Amino acid sequence: MLLAALLLNIVHPGLVLKGPESEFPHLSRKEKKMLKQEKKAAKQQRKQEKKSAKEQRMWERKHSRQPPAARNEGGFETAEAAV
């Protein structure tokens, strides 16, 4: 840690960063707010897509099963069920 402080005193970023583009990038409050809203909207959309995919899987599972009349309740194969 002491070495880092010493190096910072020797090679200060102000000595290296020169010219018109020498400022560290910073966002205004409006820009930060916009980015936060965009991230939140993207997250909500991902959650909605995940939820709809889950609902679709559940619907497919529910409707892909055979009706009770077509199922063989005893577990034994009959001639009618084999056809």
C-alpha positions as a Markdown table, in Angstrom:
| # | Residue | x | y | z |
|---|---|---|---|---|
| 1 | Met | 0.0 | 0.0 | 0.0 |
| 2 | Leu | 2.9 | 2.3 | 0.8 |
| 3 | Leu | 4.4 | 1.5 | -2.6 |
| 4 | Ala | 1.2 | 2.4 | -4.4 |
| 5 | Ala | 1.0 | 5.8 | -2.6 |
| 6 | Leu | 4.7 | 6.4 | -3.4 |
| 7 | Leu | 4.1 | 5.6 | -7.1 |
| 8 | Leu | 1.1 | 7.8 | -7.2 |
| 9 | Asn | 3.2 | 10.7 | -6.0 |
| 10 | Ile | 5.9 | 10.1 | -8.6 |
| 11 | Val | 3.6 | 9.4 | -11.6 |
| 12 | His | 0.4 | 11.3 | -11.0 |
| 13 | Pro | -2.4 | 10.8 | -13.5 |
| 14 | Gly | -2.3 | 14.6 | -14.1 |
| 15 | Leu | 1.1 | 14.3 | -15.7 |
| 16 | Val | 0.0 | 11.6 | -18.1 |
| 17 | Leu | -3.5 | 12.9 | -19.1 |
| 18 | Lys | -2.9 | 15.9 | -21.3 |
| 19 | Gly | -5.0 | 17.5 | -24.1 |
| 20 | Pro | -8.6 | 18.1 | -24.8 |
| 21 | Glu | -9.8 | 14.6 | -24.1 |
| 22 | Ser | -7.8 | 14.3 | -20.8 |
| 23 | Glu | -10.8 | 14.4 | -18.5 |
| 24 | Phe | -12.0 | 11.2 | -16.9 |
| 25 | Pro | -15.4 | 10.4 | -18.3 |
| 26 | His | -18.3 | 11.2 | -16.1 |
| 27 | Leu | -22.0 | 11.1 | -16.6 |
| 28 | Ser | -24.5 | 13.8 | -15.7 |
| 29 | Arg | -27.4 | 13.0 | -13.4 |
| 30 | Lys | -29.8 | 12.8 | -16.3 |
| 31 | Glu | -27.5 | 10.4 | -18.2 |
| 32 | Lys | -27.2 | 8.1 | -15.1 |
| 33 | Lys | -31.0 | 8.2 | -14.6 |
| 34 | Met | -31.6 | 7.2 | -18.3 |
| 35 | Leu | -29.1 | 4.3 | -18.1 |
| 36 | Lys | -30.7 | 3.1 | -14.9 |
| 37 | Gln | -34.2 | 3.2 | -16.5 |
| 38 | Glu | -32.9 | 1.3 | -19.6 |
| 39 | Lys | -31.3 | -1.4 | -17.4 |
| 40 | Lys | -34.5 | -1.7 | -15.4 |
| 41 | Ala | -36.7 | -2.0 | -18.5 |
| 42 | Ala | -34.4 | -4.6 | -20.0 |
| 43 | Lys | -34.5 | -6.6 | -16.7 |
| 44 | Gln | -38.3 | -6.4 | -16.6 |
| 45 | Gln | -38.5 | -7.6 | -20.2 |
| 46 | Arg | -36.2 | -10.6 | -19.5 |
| 47 | Lys | -38.3 | -11.5 | -16.5 |
| 48 | Gln | -41.5 | -11.3 | -18.5 |
| 49 | Glu | -40.0 | -13.4 | -21.3 |
| 50 | Lys | -38.9 | -16.0 | -18.7 |
| 51 | Lys | -42.4 | -16.0 | -17.1 |
| 52 | Ser | -44.2 | -16.4 | -20.4 |
| 53 | Ala | -41.8 | -19.3 | -21.4 |
| 54 | Lys | -42.6 | -21.0 | -18.1 |
| 55 | Glu | -46.3 | -20.5 | -18.6 |
| 56 | Gln | -46.0 | -21.9 | -22.1 |
| 57 | Arg | -44.2 | -25.0 | -20.8 |
| 58 | Met | -46.8 | -25.5 | -18.1 |
| 59 | Trp | -49.6 | -25.2 | -20.6 |
| 60 | Glu | -47.9 | -27.7 | -22.9 |
| 61 | Arg | -47.4 | -30.2 | -20.1 |
| 62 | Lys | -51.0 | -29.8 | -19.0 |
| 63 | His | -52.4 | -30.3 | -22.5 |
| 64 | Ser | -50.0 | -32.9 | -23.8 |
| 65 | Arg | -51.3 | -35.6 | -21.4 |
| 66 | Gln | -53.8 | -38.1 | -22.6 |
| 67 | Pro | -57.4 | -37.8 | -21.4 |
| 68 | Pro | -58.3 | -40.3 | -18.6 |
| 69 | Ala | -60.5 | -42.4 | -20.9 |
| 70 | Ala | -57.6 | -43.1 | -23.2 |
| 71 | Arg | -55.2 | -44.1 | -20.4 |
| 72 | Asn | -54.9 | -47.6 | -19.3 |
| 73 | Glu | -55.6 | -47.4 | -15.6 |
| 74 | Gly | -54.3 | -50.9 | -14.7 |
| 75 | Gly | -50.9 | -50.4 | -16.2 |
| 76 | Phe | -51.3 | -53.6 | -18.2 |
| 77 | Glu | -51.3 | -53.5 | -22.0 |
| 78 | Thr | -54.5 | -54.7 | -23.5 |
| 79 | Ala | -55.2 | -55.5 | -27.1 |
| 80 | Glu | -57.2 | -52.3 | -27.5 |
| 81 | Ala | -54.4 | -50.2 | -26.1 |
| 82 | Ala | -51.7 | -51.9 | -28.3 |
| 83 | Val | -53.6 | -50.9 | -31.5 |
